Amino acid sequence: MESDAVVVRREAQIGMGDTYKNVAKGNARVGAQIGRLEGRAANHADGDTYSQSAGTRVVAALLDEIQVELRRARSRDEIDEPTADAIRAEVDAAAECLPLDDEQQRGRFIIMMRRAKGLVEGLSTLTVKVVEAINAVRGIQ
């Protein structure tokens, strides 16, 4: 499962603040640059597939990463406690869908994560991780 790299180049412009330019290599697709990312960002593009057990492991790891990043965002006061609680509730509900044995469980998972995604808007690192989890579930065969 190899993916083309996406390079983000920072360019300073006098009087206009920092701008960011996405430079895609190979067949990489570039979506929106949604802000400053910390840590890794992965792309589970259409066509990436997982077995049910491997997909569940990938998704479980992503849910753990979401919880860690949520704690970081809360400790930096990037998100208020009621919103953090609402996100935690959606992520916990999504985790209850594991091991993603069937389409119904995967569908429920995606619904919970879409709700979480709506709550994390503006928090780029969390948004990326939530989208990664949704795309990973879509890749489970």
C-alpha positions as CSV (number, residue, x, y, z in Angstrom):
1,M,0.0,0.0,0.0
2,E,2.3,2.7,-1.3
3,S,1.0,6.2,-1.9
4,D,2.5,9.2,-3.7
5,A,3.9,11.9,-1.4
6,V,2.3,15.3,-1.1
7,V,4.6,18.1,-0.3
8,V,3.4,21.3,1.3
9,R,5.7,24.2,0.7
10,R,5.5,27.3,2.9
11,E,5.8,30.6,1.0
12,A,6.1,34.0,2.7
13,Q,4.5,36.9,1.0
14,I,5.2,40.5,2.1
15,G,2.2,42.1,3.7
16,M,-0.1,39.1,3.0
17,G,0.9,36.7,5.8
18,D,2.0,33.1,5.2
19,T,0.5,31.1,2.3
20,Y,0.8,27.4,1.7
21,K,1.2,25.7,-1.7
22,N,0.4,22.1,-2.2
23,V,2.8,20.3,-4.6
24,A,1.5,16.9,-5.6
25,K,3.9,14.3,-7.1
26,G,2.9,11.4,-9.3
27,N,-0.8,10.6,-9.2
28,A,-1.4,12.1,-5.7
29,R,-4.7,14.0,-5.3
30,V,-4.6,17.2,-3.3
31,G,-7.6,18.3,-1.3
32,A,-7.9,21.4,0.7
33,Q,-5.0,22.7,2.8
34,I,-6.9,23.1,6.0
35,G,-4.3,24.6,8.3
36,R,-1.2,23.6,10.1
37,L,-0.8,19.9,10.6
38,E,1.2,18.4,13.4
39,G,2.3,14.7,13.3
40,R,1.7,12.5,10.3
41,A,-1.0,12.8,7.7
42,A,-1.9,9.8,5.7
43,N,-4.0,9.4,2.6
44,H,-6.2,6.3,2.4
45,A,-7.3,7.0,-1.2
46,D,-10.0,5.3,-3.1
47,G,-8.8,1.9,-4.0
48,D,-6.9,1.2,-0.8
49,T,-8.4,-2.0,0.7
50,Y,-8.0,-3.9,3.9
51,S,-9.2,-7.3,5.1
52,Q,-11.8,-7.0,7.9
53,S,-9.3,-7.8,10.6
54,A,-6.5,-5.5,9.3
55,G,-9.1,-2.7,8.7
56,T,-10.3,-3.0,12.2
57,R,-6.8,-2.7,13.6
58,V,-6.1,0.4,11.5
59,V,-9.4,1.9,12.5
60,A,-8.8,1.1,16.2
61,A,-5.4,2.8,16.1
62,L,-6.9,5.8,14.4
63,L,-9.6,6.1,17.1
64,D,-6.8,6.0,19.7
65,E,-4.9,8.8,17.8
66,I,-8.1,10.9,17.7
67,Q,-8.5,10.6,21.5
68,V,-4.9,11.6,22.1
69,E,-5.2,14.6,19.7
70,L,-8.5,15.6,21.4
71,R,-6.8,15.7,24.8
72,R,-4.0,17.8,23.3
73,A,-6.5,20.2,21.7
74,R,-8.4,20.5,25.0
75,S,-5.2,21.1,27.0
76,R,-4.2,23.9,24.5
77,D,-7.7,25.5,24.9
78,E,-8.3,25.0,21.2
79,I,-11.7,23.5,22.0
80,D,-14.1,23.9,24.9
81,E,-15.1,21.1,27.2
82,P,-18.7,20.7,26.0
83,T,-17.5,20.3,22.4
84,A,-14.7,17.9,23.5
85,D,-17.3,15.9,25.4
86,A,-19.6,15.7,22.4
87,I,-16.7,14.6,20.2
88,R,-15.6,11.9,22.7
89,A,-19.2,10.6,22.8
90,E,-19.3,10.2,19.0
91,V,-15.8,8.6,18.9
92,D,-16.8,6.2,21.8
93,A,-20.0,5.3,19.9
94,A,-18.0,4.6,16.8
95,A,-15.6,2.4,18.8
96,E,-18.6,0.3,19.9
97,C,-19.1,-0.6,16.2
98,L,-15.8,-2.5,16.2
99,P,-14.8,-5.1,14.9
100,L,-16.7,-3.8,11.8
101,D,-17.9,-7.3,10.8
102,D,-20.6,-6.2,8.5
103,E,-22.0,-3.4,6.4
104,Q,-24.4,-2.3,9.1
105,Q,-21.6,-1.9,11.6
106,R,-19.4,0.0,9.1
107,G,-22.4,2.2,8.2
108,R,-23.0,3.1,11.9
109,F,-19.3,3.8,12.3
110,I,-19.3,6.2,9.4
111,I,-22.3,8.1,10.7
112,M,-20.7,8.5,14.1
113,M,-17.5,9.7,12.6
114,R,-19.3,12.2,10.3
115,R,-20.9,13.7,13.3
116,A,-17.5,13.9,15.0
117,K,-16.1,15.5,11.8
118,G,-18.7,18.2,12.0
119,L,-17.6,19.0,15.6
120,V,-13.9,19.1,14.8
121,E,-14.2,21.6,12.0
122,G,-11.3,24.1,12.3
123,L,-9.0,21.7,14.1
124,S,-7.0,20.4,11.2
125,T,-5.1,17.6,12.8
126,L,-8.3,16.1,14.3
127,T,-10.2,16.6,11.0
128,V,-7.5,14.7,9.1
129,K,-7.6,11.8,11.6
130,V,-11.4,11.6,11.5
131,V,-11.3,11.5,7.7
132,E,-8.6,8.9,7.7
133,A,-10.8,6.7,9.9
134,I,-13.8,7.1,7.6
135,N,-11.7,6.3,4.5
136,A,-10.1,3.3,6.2
137,V,-13.6,1.9,7.0
138,R,-14.7,2.5,3.4
139,G,-11.6,0.4,2.3
140,I,-12.6,-2.7,4.3
141,Q,-13.7,-5.6,2.2
